[in-house]
Amino acid sequence: MIKKAGAKMVAKTVVIAGSVHGALAEAVAAELGCGVVWPEVLKFPSGEMGVVVEGELRDVRAVMVQGFVGDVQAALMEVCLLADAVRRCGANEVILVAPYLPYGRADKPWAGYALAAEVVAKMLGAAGVDRVVTLEPHSARVVAAYAGADTPELVVVPQVEIFTPVVAAALGDMAREVCVVAPDAGAAERAGALRDGLVAAWGGDVRLVVMDKVRGVDGAVQKMRVGDEVAGRQVVVVDDMVDTAGTLVAVVDALRSAGAAEVSVVAAHGILSGEALRRLMGMGLAHLWLSDSLPIAEEVRVLRGLGVVPTAAALVAAL
């Protein structure tokens, strides 16, 4: 069944909604001015899955939208089956809008470990996906995983594009007191991009600080270390995701110990698994900005200072 989601139809484009993030599928369709196809997902007693896509899709551009949280394996299999199904319905181009890429952290080529980020890229390519549009992947290695001849083209929307206007508007009155912080070297590039965006919006200077992780002999993070550059300042921590929020607790504690006046957090993806919600409730953050790359549960939406930043317009612009 096709349900109208916008006032105008974009010729030969239709959105295919995965089962995980229907709200984002509708938002993408509204930006495109096209309809939404809601496939039927079948679950068999054996544990296997099937999908049914109804309607004539010949010569259309099929834009699949899926979230990858919860049962990630099922969501990934569903997307692969959907890609094959819409191809068989006649689609001439298949695009996956997946703001949060599954297995993006499985990107290290260690001996004996599966390079799952690359495996997923190959799976999507084999299923018939031409292009993947995503928001802020975990690392450059994830981008490299989609560079092969048998993988889809990867189009990346940097998180700075959607968060800079929001942060600039919220903290504009305190522009001279803001310090942008990367919790580790891996986050330095995205934190620097946000700092540059704030400088462009406000003029003047905004500090950028990169924290150090202090690890024990077992490699686990024992504490975070930061200098006195943050003392008396409004601190904005920038990272790509909040998962269990365990490391974020250490980051916020270190910043407060170093004299930060207030701490806010910008993260592209709110995975929020395990004890994340309990930990976030105890942090006393001034702001917590997350995108809608993944569904935000109702119990999360009551968090003090939470701002959910929409992604549909930026994702559609990248199609």
Backbone hydrogen bonds in HBPLUS format (Angstrom, degrees):
<---DONOR---> <-ACCEPTOR-->    atom                        ^
c    i                          cat <-CA-CA->   ^        H-A-AA   ^      H-
h    n   atom  resd res      DA  || num        DHA   H-A  angle D-A-AA Bond
n    s   type  num  typ     dist DA aas  dist angle  dist       angle   num
A0003-LYS N   A0036-VAL O   2.97 MM  33  5.29 157.3  2.02 143.8 148.9     1
A0036-VAL N   A0003-LYS O   2.99 MM  33  5.29 153.3  2.07 137.3 145.4     2
A0013-THR N   A0010-VAL O   3.25 MM   3  5.85 135.6  2.46 150.2 140.6     3
A0061-ARG N   A0012-LYS O   2.61 MM  49  5.89 155.4  1.67 144.3 151.7     4
A0014-VAL N   A0061-ARG O   3.04 MM  47  6.39 157.6  2.09 158.8 158.8     5
A0063-VAL N   A0014-VAL O   2.88 MM  49  6.15 170.8  1.89 161.4 164.2     6
A0015-VAL N   A0035-GLY O   3.02 MM  20  6.20 174.4  2.02 161.0 160.8     7
A0037-VAL N   A0015-VAL O   2.72 MM  22  6.09 163.5  1.75 166.2 172.1     8
A0016-ILE N   A0063-VAL O   2.85 MM  47  5.83 158.6  1.89 126.1 132.2     9
A0065-VAL N   A0016-ILE O   2.96 MM  49  6.29 152.5  2.03 166.3 166.1    10
A0017-ALA N   A0037-VAL O   2.99 MM  20  6.17 169.5  2.01 168.1 170.6    11
A0018-GLY N   A0065-VAL O   2.81 MM  47  5.66 154.2  1.88 162.0 161.9    12
A0025-ALA N   A0021-HIS O   3.22 MM   4  6.58 157.2  2.27 148.5 155.3    13
A0026-GLU N   A0022-GLY O   2.97 MM   4  6.25 157.0  2.03 151.6 156.5    14
A0027-ALA N   A0023-ALA O   3.04 MM   4  6.28 151.2  2.13 140.9 149.1    15
A0028-VAL N   A0024-LEU O   2.86 MM   4  6.09 158.8  1.90 155.1 159.8    16
A0029-ALA N   A0025-ALA O   2.97 MM   4  6.17 160.5  2.01 146.7 152.4    17
A0030-ALA N   A0026-GLU O   2.90 MM   4  6.08 150.4  1.98 143.2 151.4    18
A0031-GLU N   A0027-ALA O   3.08 MM   4  6.35 151.4  2.16 142.6 149.6    19
A0032-LEU N   A0028-VAL O   2.98 MM   4  6.28 150.7  2.06 147.0 155.6    20
A0033-GLY N   A0029-ALA O   2.70 MM   4  5.74 129.2  1.95 141.5 156.4    21
A0034-CYS N   A0029-ALA O   3.08 MM   5  5.27 157.8  2.13 141.0 145.8    22
A0040-GLU N   A0052-VAL O   2.96 MM  12  5.06 163.5  1.99 148.9 151.4    23
A0052-VAL N   A0040-GLU O   2.82 MM  12  5.06 147.1  1.93 145.5 154.4    24
A0042-LEU N   A0050-GLY O   2.61 MM   8  4.74 167.4  1.62 146.7 149.7    25
A0050-GLY N   A0042-LEU O   2.91 MM   8  4.74 150.9  1.99 133.1 135.9    26
A0044-PHE N   A0048-GLU O   2.96 MM   4  5.38 173.4  1.96 156.1 157.7    27
A0047-GLY N   A0044-PHE O   2.85 MM   3  5.46 164.7  1.87 123.2 128.3    28
A0060-VAL N   A0057-LEU O   3.17 MM   3  5.57 156.3  2.23 137.8 132.1    29
A0059-ASP N   A0090-GLY O   2.85 MM  31  5.96 151.4  1.93 141.8 132.7    30
A0092-ASN N   A0060-VAL O   3.06 MM  32  5.87 145.7  2.18 144.3 154.8    31
A0062-ALA N   A0093-GLU O   2.84 MM  31  6.08 161.1  1.88 169.4 163.1    32
A0095-ILE N   A0062-ALA O   2.84 MM  33  6.17 169.8  1.85 168.5 171.3    33
A0064-MET N   A0095-ILE O   2.71 MM  31  6.02 150.5  1.79 173.2 174.1    34
A0097-VAL N   A0064-MET O   2.65 MM  33  5.93 174.1  1.66 169.6 171.4    35
A0066-GLN N   A0097-VAL O   3.21 MM  31  6.56 161.4  2.24 160.4 162.8    36
A0072-VAL N   A0070-GLY O   2.98 MM   2  5.59 123.8  2.30 108.6  92.4    37
A0075-ALA N   A0071-ASP O   3.10 MM   4  6.43 160.4  2.14 151.0 156.9    38
A0076-LEU N   A0072-VAL O   2.88 MM   4  6.07 153.9  1.94 152.2 158.9    39
A0077-MET N   A0073-GLN O   2.98 MM   4  6.22 162.3  2.01 150.0 154.5    40
A0078-GLU N   A0074-ALA O   2.87 MM   4  6.01 157.3  1.92 148.3 155.2    41
A0079-VAL N   A0075-ALA O   3.13 MM   4  6.33 154.6  2.20 140.9 146.4    42
A0080-CYS N   A0076-LEU O   3.11 MM   4  6.42 160.4  2.15 149.4 154.3    43
A0081-LEU N   A0077-MET O   2.98 MM   4  6.23 162.0  2.01 154.4 158.9    44
A0082-LEU N   A0078-GLU O   2.82 MM   4  6.03 154.9  1.89 149.0 156.9    45
A0083-ALA N   A0079-VAL O   2.88 MM   4  6.08 159.3  1.92 151.7 156.6    46
A0084-ASP N   A0080-CYS O   3.20 MM   4  6.47 160.5  2.24 144.4 149.0    47
A0085-ALA N   A0081-LEU O   2.88 MM   4  6.09 157.2  1.93 147.8 154.9    48
A0086-VAL N   A0082-LEU O   2.86 MM   4  6.07 168.1  1.87 160.4 161.5    49
A0087-ARG N   A0083-ALA O   3.14 MM   4  6.24 147.4  2.25 139.9 148.7    50
A0088-ARG N   A0084-ASP O   3.01 MM   4  6.27 153.4  2.09 144.9 152.1    51
A0089-CYS N   A0085-ALA O   2.95 MM   4  6.28 123.0  2.28 136.5 152.5    52
A0091-ALA N   A0086-VAL O   3.05 MM   5  5.77 161.6  2.08 159.3 153.6    53
A0090-GLY N   A0087-ARG O   2.96 MM   3  5.23 158.0  2.01 106.8 113.3    54
A0130-ASP N   A0094-VAL O   2.80 MM  36  5.45 155.0  1.87 148.0 156.5    55
A0096-LEU N   A0131-ARG O   2.84 MM  35  6.27 165.5  1.86 162.5 165.6    56
A0133-VAL N   A0096-LEU O   2.83 MM  37  6.24 161.4  1.86 157.7 163.4    57
A0098-ALA N   A0133-VAL O   2.94 MM  35  6.07 150.7  2.03 157.0 166.6    58
A0135-LEU N   A0099-PRO O   3.01 MM  36  4.53 160.3  2.05 111.8 116.2    59
A0106-ALA N   A0103-TYR O   3.12 MM   3  5.26 152.5  2.19 103.4 111.8    60
A0117-ALA N   A0106-ALA O   3.03 MM  11  5.51 164.2  2.06 150.4 145.4    61
A0110-TRP N   A0108-LYS O   2.80 MM   2  5.67 138.5  1.97 107.0  94.5    62
A0113-TYR N   A0110-TRP O   3.16 MM   3  5.54 165.3  2.18 131.0 132.1    63
A0118-GLU N   A0115-LEU O   3.07 MM   3  5.72 128.4  2.34 114.8 125.8    64
A0119-VAL N   A0115-LEU O   3.16 MM   4  6.47 152.5  2.24 143.6 151.9    65
A0120-VAL N   A0116-ALA O   2.88 MM   4  6.05 164.4  1.90 157.4 159.2    66
A0121-ALA N   A0117-ALA O   3.23 MM   4  6.43 157.4  2.28 137.1 143.1    67
A0122-LYS N   A0118-GLU O   3.03 MM   4  6.30 155.7  2.09 148.1 154.0    68
A0123-MET N   A0119-VAL O   2.88 MM   4  6.16 151.7  1.96 148.3 157.1    69
A0124-LEU N   A0120-VAL O   2.97 MM   4  6.23 163.5  1.99 158.2 160.8    70
A0125-GLY N   A0121-ALA O   3.09 MM   4  6.30 155.2  2.15 142.5 149.5    71
A0126-ALA N   A0122-LYS O   2.89 MM   4  6.08 160.9  1.92 150.6 155.4    72
A0127-ALA N   A0123-MET O   2.97 MM   4  6.18 141.1  2.12 144.4 155.2    73
A0129-VAL N   A0124-LEU O   3.04 MM   5  5.54 164.6  2.07 158.2 154.1    74
A0128-GLY N   A0125-GLY O   3.15 MM   3  5.36 151.8  2.24 102.9 111.4    75
A0153-GLU N   A0130-ASP O   3.03 MM  23  6.38 163.0  2.06 145.5 140.4    76
A0132-VAL N   A0153-GLU O   2.74 MM  21  6.14 158.9  1.79 168.2 175.2    77
A0155-VAL N   A0132-VAL O   2.78 MM  23  6.09 167.4  1.80 168.1 169.8    78
A0134-THR N   A0155-VAL O   2.92 MM  21  6.30 163.6  1.94 169.5 174.7    79
A0157-VAL N   A0134-THR O   2.83 MM  23  6.14 156.6  1.88 154.0 162.0    80
A0136-GLU N   A0157-VAL O   3.05 MM  21  6.08 150.1  2.14 137.4 146.7    81
A0142-VAL N   A0139-SER O   3.17 MM   3  5.48 135.0  2.39 101.6 112.1    82
A0144-ALA N   A0140-ALA O   2.96 MM   4  6.26 155.6  2.02 147.1 154.2    83
A0145-ALA N   A0141-ARG O   3.00 MM   4  6.23 133.1  2.23 136.5 148.3    84
A0145-ALA N   A0142-VAL O   3.07 MM   3  5.06 129.3  2.33  94.6 108.3    85
A0146-TYR N   A0143-VAL O   3.10 MM   3  5.61 154.0  2.17 111.3 118.7    86
A0147-ALA N   A0144-ALA O   3.08 MM   3  5.16 156.8  2.14 115.8 114.8    87
A0151-THR N   A0148-GLY O   3.36 MM   3  5.39 160.7  2.40 110.0 108.9    88
A0161-GLU N   A0158-PRO O   3.11 MM   3  5.86 151.2  2.19 118.4 124.6    89
A0162-ILE N   A0159-GLN O   3.16 MM   3  5.70 133.2  2.40 110.4 120.3    90
A0163-PHE N   A0159-GLN O   3.06 MM   4  6.19 158.2  2.10 158.4 165.4    91
A0164-THR N   A0160-VAL O   3.10 MM   4  5.42 162.2  2.14 134.1 138.3    92
A0167-VAL N   A0163-PHE O   2.94 MM   4  6.13 171.3  1.95 171.0 172.7    93
A0168-ALA N   A0164-THR O   2.88 MM   4  5.88 165.8  1.90 156.7 161.5    94
A0169-ALA N   A0165-PRO O   3.04 MM   4  6.07 154.0  2.11 138.4 144.8    95
A0170-ALA N   A0166-VAL O   3.05 MM   4  6.22 156.5  2.10 146.2 152.7    96
A0171-LEU N   A0167-VAL O   2.96 MM   4  5.99 159.9  2.00 156.6 160.3    97
A0174-MET N   A0171-LEU O   2.84 MM   3  5.38 152.8  1.91 118.2 127.3    98
A0175-ALA N   A0172-GLY O   3.34 MM   3  5.08 157.5  2.39 111.3 108.1    99
A0177-GLU N   A0174-MET O   2.81 MM   3  5.42 157.1  1.86 123.6 131.6   100
A0178-VAL N   A0175-ALA O   3.50 MM   3  5.52 175.4  2.50 107.6 108.5   101
A0234-GLN N   A0177-GLU O   2.81 MM  57  5.74 151.2  1.89 137.4 146.6   102
A0179-CYS N   A0234-GLN O   2.85 MM  55  6.09 152.9  1.93 151.4 152.5   103
A0236-VAL N   A0179-CYS O   2.90 MM  57  6.24 157.7  1.95 152.6 156.7   104
A0180-VAL N   A0207-ARG O   2.86 MM  27  6.06 162.2  1.89 158.3 152.7   105
A0209-VAL N   A0180-VAL O   2.91 MM  29  6.33 155.3  1.97 157.4 164.9   106
A0181-VAL N   A0236-VAL O   2.82 MM  55  5.90 167.8  1.84 144.4 146.4   107
A0238-VAL N   A0181-VAL O   2.95 MM  57  6.22 157.6  2.00 171.7 173.3   108
A0182-ALA N   A0209-VAL O   2.81 MM  27  6.24 160.5  1.85 160.2 167.0   109
A0211-MET N   A0182-ALA O   2.88 MM  29  6.14 173.3  1.89 174.8 174.5   110
A0187-ALA N   A0184-ASP O   3.09 MM   3  5.59 148.5  2.19 111.3 119.8   111
A0188-ALA N   A0185-ALA O   3.10 MM   3  5.08 161.1  2.14 105.1 110.8   112
A0191-ALA N   A0187-ALA O   2.99 MM   4  6.11 157.8  2.04 155.4 162.6   113
A0192-GLY N   A0188-ALA O   2.80 MM   4  5.87 153.8  1.87 144.5 152.2   114
A0193-ALA N   A0189-GLU O   2.95 MM   4  6.20 146.2  2.06 142.7 151.9   115
A0194-LEU N   A0190-ARG O   3.14 MM   4  6.40 153.2  2.21 141.5 147.4   116
A0195-ARG N   A0191-ALA O   2.92 MM   4  6.21 160.5  1.96 149.7 155.6   117
A0196-ASP N   A0192-GLY O   2.89 MM   4  6.11 160.1  1.93 147.9 152.9   118
A0197-GLY N   A0193-ALA O   2.97 MM   4  6.19 150.6  2.05 141.3 149.6   119
A0198-LEU N   A0194-LEU O   2.89 MM   4  6.19 152.4  1.97 152.5 159.5   120
A0199-VAL N   A0195-ARG O   2.92 MM   4  6.20 155.3  1.99 150.8 157.9   121
A0200-ALA N   A0196-ASP O   2.98 MM   4  6.22 157.3  2.03 146.0 151.8   122
A0201-ALA N   A0197-GLY O   3.01 MM   4  6.21 144.9  2.13 138.0 147.8   123
A0202-TRP N   A0198-LEU O   2.83 MM   4  5.92 158.5  1.87 152.8 158.0   124
A0203-GLY N   A0199-VAL O   2.58 MM   4  4.94 149.5  1.67 138.0 147.7   125
A0212-ASP N   A0225-ARG O   2.95 MM  13  5.03 168.9  1.97 148.5 152.1   126
A0225-ARG N   A0212-ASP O   2.80 MM  13  5.03 158.0  1.85 151.1 155.2   127
A0214-VAL N   A0223-LYS O   2.89 MM   9  5.35 170.5  1.90 168.8 165.9   128
A0222-GLN N   A0214-VAL O   2.78 MM   8  5.76 161.1  1.82 154.9 161.5   129
A0223-LYS N   A0214-VAL O   3.33 MM   9  5.35 157.2  2.39 140.7 145.1   130
A0216-GLY N   A0220-ALA O   2.93 MM   4  5.63 157.1  1.99 158.6 163.0   131
A0219-GLY N   A0216-GLY O   3.00 MM   3  5.28 163.1  2.03 112.6 116.8   132
A0231-ALA N   A0228-ASP O   3.19 MM   3  5.42 164.0  2.22 110.2 115.1   133
A0233-ARG N   A0230-VAL O   3.04 MM   3  5.42 158.4  2.09 140.4 137.4   134
A0232-GLY N   A0259-GLY O   2.73 MM  27  5.80 169.2  1.74 139.1 135.9   135
A0261-ALA N   A0233-ARG O   2.85 MM  28  5.14 141.2  2.00 129.7 139.6   136
A0235-VAL N   A0262-GLU O   2.86 MM  27  6.08 168.9  1.87 165.1 161.6   137
A0264-SER N   A0235-VAL O   2.77 MM  29  6.07 153.9  1.84 156.4 165.5   138
A0237-VAL N   A0264-SER O   2.82 MM  27  6.15 170.0  1.83 152.6 150.5   139
A0266-VAL N   A0237-VAL O   2.75 MM  29  6.04 161.2  1.78 172.2 178.7   140
A0239-ASP N   A0266-VAL O   3.03 MM  27  6.43 160.9  2.07 165.5 171.7   141
A0269-HIS N   A0240-ASP O   3.02 MM  29  6.24 146.1  2.14 131.5 142.0   142
A0242-VAL N   A0269-HIS O   2.92 MM  27  6.39 150.6  2.01 168.0 172.7   143
A0271-ILE N   A0242-VAL O   2.95 MM  29  5.88 129.1  2.21 142.0 157.0   144
A0272-LEU N   A0242-VAL O   3.04 MM  30  6.04 169.6  2.05 139.8 142.4   145
A0273-SER N   A0243-ASP O   2.99 MM  30  5.54 135.5  2.19 110.1 123.3   146
A0249-VAL N   A0245-ALA O   3.15 MM   4  6.33 143.0  2.29 141.2 148.2   147
A0251-VAL N   A0247-THR O   2.97 MM   4  6.32 153.1  2.04 150.1 158.6   148
A0252-VAL N   A0248-LEU O   2.90 MM   4  6.09 170.8  1.91 156.3 157.3   149
A0253-ASP N   A0249-VAL O   2.95 MM   4  6.11 162.2  1.98 150.7 156.1   150
A0254-ALA N   A0250-ALA O   3.02 MM   4  6.11 158.7  2.07 143.6 149.2   151
A0255-LEU N   A0251-VAL O   3.02 MM   4  6.26 157.1  2.07 150.5 156.7   152
A0256-ARG N   A0252-VAL O   2.98 MM   4  6.18 158.9  2.03 150.6 156.0   153
A0257-SER N   A0253-ASP O   2.95 MM   4  6.12 155.5  2.01 146.4 153.6   154
A0258-ALA N   A0254-ALA O   3.00 MM   4  6.19 135.7  2.20 137.8 149.6   155
A0260-ALA N   A0255-LEU O   3.01 MM   5  5.58 165.8  2.03 150.6 148.2   156
A0259-GLY N   A0256-ARG O   3.02 MM   3  5.12 160.5  2.05 105.1 110.4   157
A0286-ALA N   A0263-VAL O   2.88 MM  23  5.83 162.0  1.91 150.1 153.9   158
A0265-VAL N   A0287-HIS O   2.92 MM  22  6.22 152.9  1.99 140.5 148.4   159
A0289-TRP N   A0265-VAL O   2.79 MM  24  6.13 167.3  1.80 169.1 168.2   160
A0267-ALA N   A0289-TRP O   2.95 MM  22  6.29 164.5  1.98 170.3 174.8   161
A0276-ALA N   A0273-SER O   3.11 MM   3  5.64 158.3  2.16 130.1 136.4   162
A0279-ARG N   A0275-GLU O   3.01 MM   4  6.19 165.1  2.03 162.0 166.7   163
A0280-LEU N   A0276-ALA O   2.86 MM   4  6.06 163.8  1.88 158.3 162.9   164
A0281-MET N   A0277-LEU O   2.98 MM   4  6.14 154.5  2.05 150.1 156.6   165
A0282-GLY N   A0279-ARG O   3.11 MM   3  5.31 135.6  2.31 100.3 112.3   166
A0283-MET N   A0280-LEU O   3.19 MM   3  5.24 164.2  2.22 106.0 110.9   167
A0288-LEU N   A0305-GLY O   2.95 MM  17  5.71 158.6  2.00 127.3 124.1   168
A0307-GLY N   A0288-LEU O   2.87 MM  19  6.09 157.1  1.93 149.9 147.7   169
A0290-LEU N   A0307-GLY O   3.00 MM  17  6.33 157.4  2.05 159.3 166.4   170
A0309-VAL N   A0290-LEU O   2.72 MM  19  6.04 163.2  1.75 151.2 157.0   171
A0292-ASP N   A0309-VAL O   3.09 MM  17  6.09 128.4  2.36 155.2 147.3   172
A0300-VAL N   A0297-ALA O   3.02 MM   3  5.34 140.0  2.18 105.6 117.2   173
A0301-ARG N   A0297-ALA O   3.23 MM   4  6.59 143.7  2.37 146.0 156.2   174
A0303-LEU N   A0300-VAL O   3.00 MM   3  5.70 168.8  2.02 125.8 128.3   175
A0306-LEU N   A0303-LEU O   3.27 MM   3  5.58 161.3  2.31 130.9 128.2   176
A0315-LEU N   A0311-THR O   2.97 MM   4  6.12 161.8  2.00 162.2 168.0   177
A0316-VAL N   A0312-ALA O   2.88 MM   4  6.02 164.4  1.90 157.4 161.2   178
A0317-ALA N   A0313-ALA O   3.00 MM   4  6.14 154.2  2.07 143.3 150.6   179
A0318-ALA N   A0315-LEU O   3.12 MM   3  5.21 135.0  2.33  96.3 108.6   180
A0319-LEU N   A0316-VAL O   3.03 MM   3  5.20 158.5  2.08 107.0 113.9   181
